[in-house]
Amino acid sequence: MQKSTLYTMIATAAFALNAAGAVPEHFQPRAKELLADSIELEENAYDLNVVYFVGNDMEPTADYERRLSELLLYLQQYYGKEMARNGYGKHSFGLQLKENGNVNIILIRGKLAHKDYKYGTGHGPCLQEVNAWFDAHPGSRRSKHTFIIMPTWQDEGYNDKNPGGVPFYGYGRDCFALDYTDFDIKHLGQPTKEGKLLTKWYGGFAHELGHGMNLPHNNGTISMNKELGTPLMGSGNYTFGLRPTYLTPASCAILSHTQIFVTPEKAESVEAQYGPYYTQEKEPTIHSASFKQEGDELVLRIKVGREVAGINAYLQDPPYAVNQDYEAVAFTCKPLGKYKDGKQVAFFNMPLNELGGLNHLKGGEMELGILIQTKEGTRFRWKIPFDLSKQPVGSEIPLGKPVLHKGY
């Protein structure tokens, strides 16, 4: 992996500031309070691209650099602490910092009016312009992950008191969120109108960033939710900062092989052996897969033909469409087993009493999702419908021929 001298100097300076735990003097007291227990994060090979995008008839919301820097650094710590809690080390997404300690947020002014970049369709023209900007400034592109933030519309429908209008969702490795005047960490967890509004939009900010870092929706088991709260990539966008919100082991397993979470040493090793991140086109070979109910558990065994980074399993009720999978209960296999022939095997034991949020356990179609992640981060998904009521306990549940699709 090659880096320019300038890139190395900037990355080192940013890491040194994070490692020292120094909170910039110009940050407000609430931010300093919340960042006081920061952990020392591992160095990153790549950083998240953070873009502030405005239409040609708008100006950035006041003080956006300081406000968003505080919010992003707190979120970086949240992800890092959750990774550590799940046994993946003190890894989080990389952020490039300026000399004053603010996050390097790239301001891009669009060619169109702000309302031409509307929710639902505005991501298309916005991404075209953002990518064109990076093509013209290649040294500024820090990774293959970009977080684009736009100020809310200002009209009778959407404004600082009722933000909206702009794209707010994940779109592959790009994701979108919004900004407004009171989008400020000082309101985090406060029982006020501003605090409740911040929970909604900051929770969504954290959730959509998760999508931009390769994470699908997923839910935890009953015991996890009882102990830890609500998964961020489930309904945690409505609880973040207000009630306990966590990352599932399955989410952390994916993040551990996401480009902007890896150390320089790991990135260099992975890219030397497997090529650049997210370039794998050939799907892994599944040599065998077994799925059955054994007593009070669903038991899944998968054998793959070459070394992969990890395998997750997801169980969910219909419907299965986008944004209708928040309740998908997730499991991960860590570590993967290995046969003498070099093939790897994943074992999943999924207790039925941990899946109480699913309605079709006693009859009706459900879906088993199997996500296989390669060493350089590419994900392949195999989705299989099944019905427990049609299978005697202990008998094989038909899985059919593996059909893997790239992506979530």
N, C-alpha and C positions, 0 to 999 in steps of 0.2 A: 504494500500500500504506500503510495507516494503522497507526500505533503509538501507544500511550499514552506519556506522558512517563515514567511509571514503567518501562515496558517498555524504552524507549530507554536509561534510566539503568542498568538492570540489565544489559542486553546489552552496553553500552559498558564497564561495570566488568569483566564477565567476559572480554571480549576483551582489555582492557588487561592483565589478569593473565596470560592466555595469551601475549600478544605479548611481554611482558617476560621470559617464560621463568622466572618466579618459582615455585619449588616450595615449597609451604607448609612451615613449620618443623616442624609436627607430623607430617608424612609420615615414614615410617621410612627408614633409610639405604638399603635396597635400592631403594625407590621413587625416592629422590633420585638414586641412581646411574643408574637406567634412564631417568630423565627429564632427565638432565643435557645430552643432545644434542638436546633438543627444538627443532624448527624453528618459526619464527614463522608461524602459520596465518592465512589470510585471515579477515576478519570474516564472521560468519554472519547472515543475515536471520532464520533460524529455528533453534530448538534441539530436540534430542531430548528428549522427555518421559521421564524416568526415574522409575519407580514401584517401591517396595518394598511388596509385598502379603503380608499374613499373615492366616490364619484367626483366628476369634474366640477360639480356645483356644491360640494361639501368641504368642510374642514374637519380635522381630527377633533374628537371630544377633548375638552380641556384636561391637561395634566395626564394624558393617556400613558406616557412613558413610565412615569412613577407608579401609577395605579396598577397597570398591567404587569410591571416588573415585580411588584410585591405579590400579586396574585400568582404569577407564573413560578416564582421562587418557592412560595409556599406549596404549590402543587407539585413541584419537583421533589420537595422533601416528603410529601405525602406518598408519592409513588415509590421513592427510595425506601421509606420506612416499611411500606407494605411488601416490597420485594425482600427486604431483610427478614421480616416476620415470617415470610413463607419459605425461608431457607435459600434464597437466591443471592444473598450478599447485598451490600449497600450500593445497588445500581439504580440509576434513574435516567431519565432522558437528559441529554446534554443541552445546555443553554450557553450561547456565547454572550459574554458580558462586556459592557463598555468600561472604560477606566473609572467612571463614577459609580459603578456597581449596578447600573440599570441593565436590563436585558437588551441586547441589540435587536430592536424592533425595526424592521425595514418599512419605511413609508412609501407606498406606491399610489400614485394618483391615477385613477382610471380615465379612460377616454370618453366614457359615457356619463350621463347623469346618474346620480346615486340610485334612483328608483329603477334604473334599467338593470341593476344587479339584485333582482328580487328573489325572495325565498322560492325554492322549487326549481327555478331555471337560471338564476343569476350566477350560479357557480361556473357555468360554461364559459361565458365571456370573461368573467373574472380570472379563471384559471389560464385562459389564453393569454391575457395580459401579464399575469404574474410570471408565467413560464417564459414569455418573451423578455420580460425584465431580467430574469435569471440568465437567459441565453446571452443577453447583452452584458451581464455582470457575472460571469461564471465563477469568479472567485468568491462571490457572496453566497453561493449555494452550498450549504453545510452538510446536506444529506438528501435522501429521497423522501423526507417527511416534511410537510409544510402546514403550518397552522395559520389560517387567514382570519383576521378579526376586522369587522366592519362596524362603524357606528350605526346606531339605530336610525331608522327613518324619523323624520320630524314632521308629523302632520296630525290630523285629528284622530287617526286610527292608531298610529304608533309614535311614541315619543319617549322622553326620559322617564316618565311615570308608568308607561306601558310599552316597554321596548319590543321591537320586532321589525318585520318587513324584509330583512336581509337573510341570506343563507345561514342556516344553523344546523349542520349535520356533518357526518363523516362522508367522504367520497374517496374511497380507496385510501391511499397514503396521504391524501390531503384532507383537511377538515376545516370547518367554518364555525365561528362564534361571533357574538356581537359585543358592542361596548355602549355604555351610556354613562351619564354624569355620576351617578351614585354606584357605579360598578367599582366598589372600593372595599378592600379587606377590612376596613374599620367597622363595617357592618356585619362581619361574619359571626353567625351564631347569636345575633342580637334579636330580642323579641320586639322588633319594631317593623314598620312597613318596609323600610329600607333593608332590614335584615332578612325578612321573608322573601323579598324580591331578589336579594343576592343569593339566597339558597337556591332559588329556581335557576338563575342564570349562571351562577358560578358552578353549581352542580352539573348543569348542562355543558358548560365550558370544559369541566374535567372529564365528563363522559364522552363528549365528541372528540376531545383530544385522544381518549383511549381508542376510539375507532380509527383515528388517523395514525395510531401506533399499532395497528393490526388486530385490535381486539374485537371479537364479536360480542353480541349480547350474551349474557349467561347469568344464572342464578346459583346460589349455594345450596347445600343440603339443609335440612331442618335444623340440625345441631349447630352448623356453622352460623346460620342466620340468628339463632337464639343467642349464641355466644358473641358474635361480632357485629351484628346489625344487618344492614342492607348492602348487597354487592353494588359497587359503583357502576358496573356494566349491566346491571339489572335495572332496578328502579332507584338506584342511588343518586341519580341526578336530582331527585326530589328531597334527599335527606342530607346531602353533603354539607358539612359545616353546622348542621342543626342537630342531627342524631348520628350515632355510630354508623360508619360507612366503610366498606372494605373491598379489597381486591381478592378474588378467589384464587386458589392455587392454579387453576387452569389458565386464568388471565396472566398470572406471573410467569407461568411456564412459557407462554408465547413471548412476553416481553423480554425474557432472558436471551432470546435470539432475534430481537428486533434491532435494526441497525443503530439507532440512536441510544441504545442501552449498553452497548458492548464497549469494552476497554480497547485501547490501541493494540495491545498484544493479542487479544482474541480476534479482533477484526483482521489483523495482519495474517494470523494463522488460518482463519476461515477463508479469506479471499485467495490466499496462496493455494489452498487445496480445492476449493469449490467455486471460485470465481466471485465477481461482485455480488453484493446483496440483491436478492430478489430476481435473479436471472435464470434460475432453474426452470426449464420448460418440461423436462421429462418427469412424469409422475412416478412416485415410488411404486414398486411392485409389491402387492399384497399376496403372499404365498398361501396364507390360510387365515380364516377368521371364524370364530365360534361364538355363538350368542345363545344363552339359555337361562331359564329360571331354575335355580337350585335352592330349594327351601325358601327362605325369605330374602333371597338376593337375586339380582340379575348379574350374570357372570359373562364377561366379554374377554376373549383372547384374540390377539391379532399378531400375526407374524409377517414382518416386512423383509424385503430382499436386500436392502442396503442400509447403511448407517444413516439414521435420521436423528434430528435433534429431540423430538418429543412427539407424543400422541395424546390427544384429548378425546374425551367422549362426552356427548351431550344428549340428554333425554328431554323431549318436550311433547306437549299436546298440540293438536292442530288448533288454529291454522298456522302454517309454517312460513308465511310471507315475511318480507322485510318489516321490521318494527313490530312483529307479532311473536317474537321469540324471547321476550324478556324473562320468561319463567323457565327457560331451558336449563335444567340442572346439570352442572358441569363437573367432570372428573378428569384428573390427569394422572399419568403414570410416570413416577419419578423414583428411581431411575429405570430406564428400559433394561430388560434382560437381554442376554446375548447367547445365541447358540454357537456351537463349535464351528458350524459352517459359515459364520459371520453374519447370519440373519439375526434380526432383533425381534423381540417379542414384548408386547405390552399386556399386562394383566389388570383387569378392572373388576372389582367386586362392589356392586351398587346396591346397598340395602334398601328394600322396598319401603321400610318405615322412615327412610330419610328423604323420600320423594313425595311427601304428602301434598305438595302443592300441585301435583299433576293429577288431572281428573280422570284419565283413561286407564289407570293401572288395572282395573278389574274388567275392562272390556272397551273395545273401540280402538281405532287406529292411533298409534303414536309414532314418533320418529326417533330413530337413533342416528346421531350425527357423529362421524369420526373425522377428526382433524389431525392431519399429519404435517409436521413442520420439518423442513429440511434444515441443514446446518447453516445455510446462508439466508434463512428467514422465510423462504417461500412456503406458503400454506396450500395444502390440497384437502378438499372436503369430500367425504362420501356420506350420502344421506340415505337411510334405509327405513321404510315404513314397516311397522309390525303391529300385531294385536295379541296381547297375552292371553286373552280368553280363548283363542283358537289353538293354543299350544299347551299340551299337558306339561305339568311341572317336570323338569328334567330333560325334556325333549329339545332338540335344536330348533331355534327360531330361524327360519330361512332368511338369509342375507342377500342371496342372489350374486350375480357377477359384480365385482367391484367396478364402480364407475366414479372416477375421481375428477373433481373440477378444481381449477386453480382459484385461490382466493379464500373467502370466509367459508 
